[in-house]
Amino acid sequence: MAILKSPLVDRYLAADLPDLRVPMLAVWGGADQVVPLRVVDRLRGLIPTARVEILPGAGHSPHETRPAEFNRLVLEFLTAES
């Protein structure tokens, strides 16, 4: 219950995220009922260089509900030239 009641991004993590200097991919389920889609806007604000992909209709675990699309996105990200 403590996890569910805690802030979605705590202040310490939020303070450190803008300093990340590594490529980042976030794949979000468009129908995620655990972590709402509005968190994506916060993530984009904290890490503007992050690549964010939203899979419409996917739930909280897009790697399970849409594995083919998830794997394609991850492979594209890993094999892309920087």
C-alpha positions, 0 to 999 in steps of 0.5 A: 500500500505504501508504494501505491500511496507514494508519489509517482516520481519522488523528489530525489529521483526527479532531481537526478533524472535531468542529468542522465546522459544515456539514451533512454527508451520508455514504452508505455501502455496506453491503457495502463491503469497502474501508472497513468498516461499523464506521467509520460508528460512528467517524464518528458519534462524531466528527460526531454531526450528520452524516446517515449513510445505509447502502445495504444490498448496495452496495459501496465505490462506492454511487453506482455500484452503487445510483445511483438510491438514492444520487441520491435521498438526495443530492437529498433532502439538498441540498433539505432545509431546515436 
